Amino acid sequence: MERISAFFSSIWDTILTKHQEGIYNTICLGVLLGLPLLVIITLLFMCCHCCWS
């Protein structure tokens, strides 16, 4: 449990550091973190669309 907490803490520290470095880094982080979510939503939509057709 402690390792998981340390992992997320290090990710949060990286996000805060990049945000302090500038808006460009914040936008890049947002895009990189949003891409996997977008892929999952797209796959879910395609799966549901195919199953209900």
N, C-alpha and C positions, 0 to 999 in steps of 0.2 A: 504494500500500500504506500509505503514511503517513497519508493522508486517512481510510482505513478504520479504522486504529488510533486516530486522533484522534476519530473518530465514536463508536466503542464506549467509548472512555475518557470522553468527555463524557456518554454515557448512564449509565455506571457512577457518575460523580461526581454526577449528578442523583439517582440512586437512593440513594446514600449520604446526600446532603443531605436528601432527603425523609424518609429513615428516622430521621435525627437530629432532625427537626422533630416527630416523633410517630408513634404506632402507627396512627392513622387514615390518615395519608399512605401508610404502608407497605401497609396493606390496600388502599387505592385503587390504588396502583401494581401490586400483585399482581393485582388484578382486571383492570385495563387491559392488563397484559402477558399475562394468561392468556386473555383473550377471543379473540384471533386463533388461538391454539393450539386452543382449544375448537371454533372454527368449522372449522378444518382437519380435526380429528379427526372431527367430525360429518359433514362432506362426504365424507371418506374412507370412513366407515362406510356412508353412504347409497349411495355409488357401488359399493362391494363388495357390498352387499346386493342392489342392483338387477342387477348383473352376474351374480351367482351364482344368481339366482332363475330 
